[in-house]
């Protein structure tokens, strides 16, 4: 397996798809990287030479914010919102949807499977023994 930006990317996939395994690189970014490195976008990672992998590695680490650095920046942004006490920060603190989604009926992804109606989380009565 090739290792780029601290991530093992799969050998049996095309280079464009396997670059998306790196946090911070999507399909459009991987297309740009492959075009800049002048590599066939349909080539498998296992078929690439060491020189081509080094080109890709240098492009990714030089011009993109990926993995730990990007995760740290996102967490610092969320921490800043929480510290200043804005609406979005309060929603992060409470564990509710941040971007305006309704919460009366949906919102299970953000809240977990917490049912807040009468009887929905009720345990069955104990059977006499």
Buried (B, 14 or more C-beta within 10 A) or exposed (E): EBEBBEBEBBEEBBBBBBBBBBBBBEEEBBEEBBEEBEBEBEBBBEEBEEEBBEBBBEBBBEEBEBBEEBEEEEEEEBEEBBEEEEEBBEBBEEEEBBEEEEEEEEBEEBBEEEEEEEEEEEEEEEEEE
